[in-house]
């Protein structure tokens, strides 16, 4: 651009010699205006190109700030240009964990990865509520582990050394309410919410509820992550040091802890850390709860406060990783805001493409597979089958070693195990 301007001025100077004074003045003003426009356009495009360069740089190398050691350590994990394919997702007992489980399973299916399955070839857990042991799973050297399990040192030896460990947390008060809903609907239909919140474990035991109540009703998320919460006292002042030590250990070992109340932002962070694509984190969320899960009761402010006190250790865990997510997102707010918009667009596109009426899709509507919920086009698309299928059906197909695609899933599920 500078060369063009110089050339024009040379030509103009040559031509000015043959013009009268008035024409010279007009031509000079025109050339000055042209020069100013060239300079403005040059600077605009240089800044635009630099902005595009920054966007490409963020997508290739991550968008995390280097202002703190903590944020820098997160971006360092994305060194490889290949997507992470060794994944261990510790599926905690909360209502949204099945969404993450499905995302991980779909990624494994689409990349031909081996998934650790129950050694007994039945059920959906790997030894839970016991701590994970290699004998609970098959094969001996999988790429992905994502069924219900309790995090343990044995898991670290079982999985490949470069495994990325993930888990998800929900607010402990909401998690306890979800536990009550699940427990009262399936095993203790006569348990009142007032008695439950007065002493959840004691009330469950008194009614002979057979869902390992003491292990996952109180501080159940830390229990799933390997802490023996039954040994904790009811006072946070007594066991605070032990809990904080456990949280520090988890922070060092886990690449990503998803905060389910901020699912979209968490998925973007996870995508970047694992070097996955937006298509890898697409999900279709049911609009209505499963009738089998029970009706969620009203939750008074007093009960919510009590739930937080009962789950004091989980509250420390949740606060720690929630703040960590805050730090990451706040390091580049504009980037995450735009990426969440992009993710929503892709989810909307796939939902429209695959599902006839998402408002009629419950969390277990595909557990006894029925392809009437899929669009005509969706029935022939493998990704639609994966996105719409419920956890139980998908797990049964995995255990039966049947492919999850449009060639297997036909005629309302006649070929399902």
Secondary structure, 3 states (H helix, E strand, C coil): CHHHHHHHHHHHHHHHCCCCHHHHHHHHHHHHHHHHHHHHHHHHHHHHHHHHHHHHHHHHHCCCCCCCHHHHHHHHCCCCCCCCCCEEEECCCCCCHHHHHHHHHHHHHHCCCCECEECCCCCCECCCCCECCHHHEECCCCCEECCECECCHHHHHHCCCCCEEEEEECCHHHHHHHHHHHHHHHCCCCCCHHHHHHCHHHHHHHCCCCCCHHHHCCCHHHHHCCCCHHHCCCCHHHHHHHHHHHHHHHHHHEEEEEEHHHHHHHHHHHHHHHCCCHHHHCCCCCCECCHHHCCCCCCCHHHHHHHHHHCHHHHHHHHHHHHHHHHHHHCCHHHHHHHHHHHHHHHHHHHHHHECCHHHCECCCCCCCCHHHECCCHHHCHHHHHHHCCHHHHHHHHHCCCCCCCCCCCCCCCCCC
